[in-house]
Amino acid sequence: MLFRTLLLMTVLLLGIVAGPAAAEDRDRSKWRKGGSWGVYVDPQARSPCYAVRGFGAGTAMLISMRSDGGLDFAIARDTWRFAAGETYRVKFVFGNDTTYEEEMEALTIDGAVALFKAGMSAAFLSDFMKKTSLRVYHQRSLIASVLLLDASAAVAKLRTCNASVAGLPDYSDPSIR
């Protein structure tokens, strides 16, 4: 069930994160891994690089870095029952302390539901990269809990991927230093 959720989420969210053309049946090759995240490329999309990761209990995430450095963020779970097109107030708790409340749009495809927001704050991105756990709440109920042990590696690979797609050198490669 998790694979189905990941697959559907990737197809669905590429239409939102990357633009409608990205959801078409075109080659989206796996670029590299960023920790346990798969990093993919769709050079025709607005945000050409994105990372996807599955977690336990049917939870999946998709992230992409915008050209302005912002983070587009989606989280899905195969048991959620949010209404497509509706906006929901969601609380994110990183570690035991840092809290963010965001308005997230619900998206569905073939029964899978994802909550999506373009342009998460720089502070959210910083905590996403530094903290090791994330709990997600809606109306005071826990709806997802994940370990973010390698989110920083995924974001670093996304930045490198975007630079590569833009034709910039890969400064993480020691041979060009």
TORKOL-4160 file (C-alpha; in steps of 0.2 Angstrom, whole numbers, padded with zeros to 4 digits, m for minus):
177
<pt num="1" X="0000" Y="0000" Z="0000"/>
<pt num="2" X="0015" Y="0012" Z="0004"/>
<pt num="3" X="0022" Y="0010" Z="m0014"/>
<pt num="4" X="0005" Y="0014" Z="m0021"/>
<pt num="5" X="0004" Y="0029" Z="m0010"/>
<pt num="6" X="0021" Y="0035" Z="m0016"/>
<pt num="7" X="0018" Y="0032" Z="m0034"/>
<pt num="8" X="0001" Y="0041" Z="m0034"/>
<pt num="9" X="0008" Y="0055" Z="m0024"/>
<pt num="10" X="0022" Y="0058" Z="m0036"/>
<pt num="11" X="0011" Y="0058" Z="m0051"/>
<pt num="12" X="m0002" Y="0069" Z="m0042"/>
<pt num="13" X="0010" Y="0082" Z="m0034"/>
<pt num="14" X="0021" Y="0084" Z="m0050"/>
<pt num="15" X="0006" Y="0092" Z="m0058"/>
<pt num="16" X="0005" Y="0104" Z="m0043"/>
<pt num="17" X="0024" Y="0106" Z="m0038"/>
<pt num="18" X="0031" Y="0106" Z="m0055"/>
<pt num="19" X="0017" Y="0112" Z="m0066"/>
<pt num="20" X="0004" Y="0103" Z="m0076"/>
<pt num="21" X="0016" Y="0096" Z="m0090"/>
<pt num="22" X="0026" Y="0087" Z="m0077"/>
<pt num="23" X="0011" Y="0075" Z="m0073"/>
<pt num="24" X="0011" Y="0069" Z="m0091"/>
<pt num="25" X="0019" Y="0053" Z="m0096"/>
<pt num="26" X="0037" Y="0059" Z="m0098"/>
<pt num="27" X="0053" Y="0052" Z="m0093"/>
<pt num="28" X="0057" Y="0056" Z="m0075"/>
<pt num="29" X="0073" Y="0048" Z="m0071"/>
<pt num="30" X="0080" Y="0044" Z="m0054"/>
<pt num="31" X="0095" Y="0056" Z="m0052"/>
<pt num="32" X="0103" Y="0050" Z="m0036"/>
<pt num="33" X="0099" Y="0046" Z="m0018"/>
<pt num="34" X="0099" Y="0059" Z="m0004"/>
<pt num="35" X="0100" Y="0048" Z="0011"/>
<pt num="36" X="0085" Y="0037" Z="0010"/>
<pt num="37" X="0076" Y="0049" Z="m0001"/>
<pt num="38" X="0075" Y="0046" Z="m0020"/>
<pt num="39" X="0079" Y="0061" Z="m0030"/>
<pt num="40" X="0071" Y="0063" Z="m0047"/>
<pt num="41" X="0073" Y="0075" Z="m0061"/>
<pt num="42" X="0060" Y="0082" Z="m0074"/>
<pt num="43" X="0070" Y="0095" Z="m0083"/>
<pt num="44" X="0054" Y="0102" Z="m0091"/>
<pt num="45" X="0046" Y="0106" Z="m0074"/>
<pt num="46" X="0045" Y="0122" Z="m0065"/>
<pt num="47" X="0055" Y="0114" Z="m0051"/>
<pt num="48" X="0065" Y="0101" Z="m0060"/>
<pt num="49" X="0071" Y="0091" Z="m0045"/>
<pt num="50" X="0061" Y="0083" Z="m0032"/>
<pt num="51" X="0063" Y="0070" Z="m0018"/>
<pt num="52" X="0052" Y="0056" Z="m0012"/>
<pt num="53" X="0052" Y="0045" Z="0003"/>
<pt num="54" X="0041" Y="0033" Z="0011"/>
<pt num="55" X="0040" Y="0030" Z="0030"/>
<pt num="56" X="0031" Y="0017" Z="0040"/>
<pt num="57" X="0012" Y="0016" Z="0042"/>
<pt num="58" X="0008" Y="0022" Z="0024"/>
<pt num="59" X="0016" Y="0039" Z="0026"/>
<pt num="60" X="0025" Y="0047" Z="0011"/>
<pt num="61" X="0033" Y="0064" Z="0008"/>
<pt num="62" X="0038" Y="0074" Z="m0007"/>
<pt num="63" X="0049" Y="0089" Z="m0007"/>
<pt num="64" X="0056" Y="0101" Z="m0020"/>
<pt num="65" X="0067" Y="0116" Z="m0019"/>
<pt num="66" X="0061" Y="0131" Z="m0028"/>
<pt num="67" X="0072" Y="0143" Z="m0038"/>
<pt num="68" X="0070" Y="0156" Z="m0024"/>
<pt num="69" X="0077" Y="0143" Z="m0012"/>
<pt num="70" X="0059" Y="0139" Z="m0004"/>
<pt num="71" X="0053" Y="0122" Z="0000"/>
<pt num="72" X="0037" Y="0115" Z="m0008"/>
<pt num="73" X="0031" Y="0101" Z="0004"/>
<pt num="74" X="0018" Y="0087" Z="0003"/>
<pt num="75" X="0014" Y="0073" Z="0015"/>
<pt num="76" X="0002" Y="0059" Z="0011"/>
<pt num="77" X="m0005" Y="0044" Z="0021"/>
<pt num="78" X="m0015" Y="0030" Z="0013"/>
<pt num="79" X="m0028" Y="0031" Z="0027"/>
<pt num="80" X="m0032" Y="0050" Z="0027"/>
<pt num="81" X="m0050" Y="0056" Z="0022"/>
<pt num="82" X="m0048" Y="0074" Z="0018"/>
<pt num="83" X="m0058" Y="0082" Z="0004"/>
<pt num="84" X="m0049" Y="0087" Z="m0012"/>
<pt num="85" X="m0048" Y="0105" Z="m0015"/>
<pt num="86" X="m0051" Y="0110" Z="0003"/>
<pt num="87" X="m0039" Y="0118" Z="0014"/>
<pt num="88" X="m0034" Y="0112" Z="0031"/>
<pt num="89" X="m0025" Y="0119" Z="0046"/>
<pt num="90" X="m0011" Y="0107" Z="0051"/>
<pt num="91" X="0001" Y="0108" Z="0065"/>
<pt num="92" X="0019" Y="0102" Z="0063"/>
<pt num="93" X="0030" Y="0099" Z="0078"/>
<pt num="94" X="0048" Y="0096" Z="0075"/>
<pt num="95" X="0057" Y="0087" Z="0090"/>
<pt num="96" X="0049" Y="0091" Z="0106"/>
<pt num="97" X="0049" Y="0110" Z="0104"/>
<pt num="98" X="0047" Y="0119" Z="0087"/>
<pt num="99" X="0029" Y="0121" Z="0081"/>
<pt num="100" X="0022" Y="0128" Z="0064"/>
<pt num="101" X="0004" Y="0129" Z="0059"/>
<pt num="102" X="0001" Y="0129" Z="0040"/>
<pt num="103" X="m0014" Y="0130" Z="0029"/>
<pt num="104" X="m0012" Y="0114" Z="0018"/>
<pt num="105" X="m0022" Y="0110" Z="0002"/>
<pt num="106" X="m0029" Y="0092" Z="0001"/>
<pt num="107" X="m0026" Y="0083" Z="m0016"/>
<pt num="108" X="m0032" Y="0066" Z="m0020"/>
<pt num="109" X="m0029" Y="0053" Z="m0034"/>
<pt num="110" X="m0037" Y="0036" Z="m0034"/>
<pt num="111" X="m0041" Y="0037" Z="m0016"/>
<pt num="112" X="m0024" Y="0042" Z="m0010"/>
<pt num="113" X="m0024" Y="0059" Z="m0001"/>
<pt num="114" X="m0010" Y="0071" Z="0001"/>
<pt num="115" X="m0008" Y="0088" Z="0010"/>
<pt num="116" X="0002" Y="0101" Z="0000"/>
<pt num="117" X="0009" Y="0118" Z="0002"/>
<pt num="118" X="0020" Y="0128" Z="m0010"/>
<pt num="119" X="0033" Y="0139" Z="m0002"/>
<pt num="120" X="0035" Y="0133" Z="0016"/>
<pt num="121" X="0045" Y="0146" Z="0027"/>
<pt num="122" X="0064" Y="0147" Z="0028"/>
<pt num="123" X="0062" Y="0143" Z="0047"/>
<pt num="124" X="0052" Y="0127" Z="0043"/>
<pt num="125" X="0065" Y="0122" Z="0030"/>
<pt num="126" X="0079" Y="0124" Z="0043"/>
<pt num="127" X="0070" Y="0114" Z="0056"/>
<pt num="128" X="0066" Y="0101" Z="0043"/>
<pt num="129" X="0084" Y="0099" Z="0039"/>
<pt num="130" X="0090" Y="0099" Z="0058"/>
<pt num="131" X="0077" Y="0090" Z="0068"/>
<pt num="132" X="0076" Y="0071" Z="0068"/>
<pt num="133" X="0057" Y="0069" Z="0071"/>
<pt num="134" X="0041" Y="0077" Z="0065"/>
<pt num="135" X="0024" Y="0075" Z="0071"/>
<pt num="136" X="0009" Y="0081" Z="0061"/>
<pt num="137" X="m0008" Y="0086" Z="0069"/>
<pt num="138" X="m0025" Y="0091" Z="0063"/>
<pt num="139" X="m0038" Y="0097" Z="0075"/>
<pt num="140" X="m0027" Y="0091" Z="0089"/>
<pt num="141" X="m0026" Y="0073" Z="0083"/>
<pt num="142" X="m0010" Y="0065" Z="0078"/>
<pt num="143" X="m0011" Y="0061" Z="0059"/>
<pt num="144" X="0007" Y="0057" Z="0055"/>
<pt num="145" X="0024" Y="0054" Z="0065"/>
<pt num="146" X="0040" Y="0051" Z="0055"/>
<pt num="147" X="0059" Y="0051" Z="0059"/>
<pt num="148" X="0069" Y="0064" Z="0048"/>
<pt num="149" X="0086" Y="0057" Z="0051"/>
<pt num="150" X="0092" Y="0061" Z="0033"/>
<pt num="151" X="0081" Y="0076" Z="0027"/>
<pt num="152" X="0097" Y="0087" Z="0027"/>
<pt num="153" X="0105" Y="0075" Z="0014"/>
<pt num="154" X="0089" Y="0075" Z="0003"/>
<pt num="155" X="0089" Y="0094" Z="0003"/>
<pt num="156" X="0107" Y="0095" Z="m0001"/>
<pt num="157" X="0105" Y="0083" Z="m0015"/>
<pt num="158" X="0090" Y="0093" Z="m0021"/>
<pt num="159" X="0101" Y="0109" Z="m0022"/>
<pt num="160" X="0115" Y="0100" Z="m0031"/>
<pt num="161" X="0102" Y="0093" Z="m0043"/>
<pt num="162" X="0094" Y="0110" Z="m0047"/>
<pt num="163" X="0111" Y="0117" Z="m0050"/>
<pt num="164" X="0116" Y="0103" Z="m0061"/>
<pt num="165" X="0100" Y="0104" Z="m0071"/>
<pt num="166" X="0103" Y="0123" Z="m0073"/>
<pt num="167" X="0120" Y="0119" Z="m0080"/>
<pt num="168" X="0130" Y="0125" Z="m0065"/>
<pt num="169" X="0145" Y="0114" Z="m0059"/>
<pt num="170" X="0143" Y="0102" Z="m0045"/>
<pt num="171" X="0153" Y="0110" Z="m0031"/>
<pt num="172" X="0150" Y="0095" Z="m0020"/>
<pt num="173" X="0161" Y="0085" Z="m0032"/>
<pt num="174" X="0179" Y="0086" Z="m0024"/>
<pt num="175" X="0187" Y="0085" Z="m0041"/>
<pt num="176" X="0182" Y="0103" Z="m0045"/>
<pt num="177" X="0187" Y="0111" Z="m0029"/>
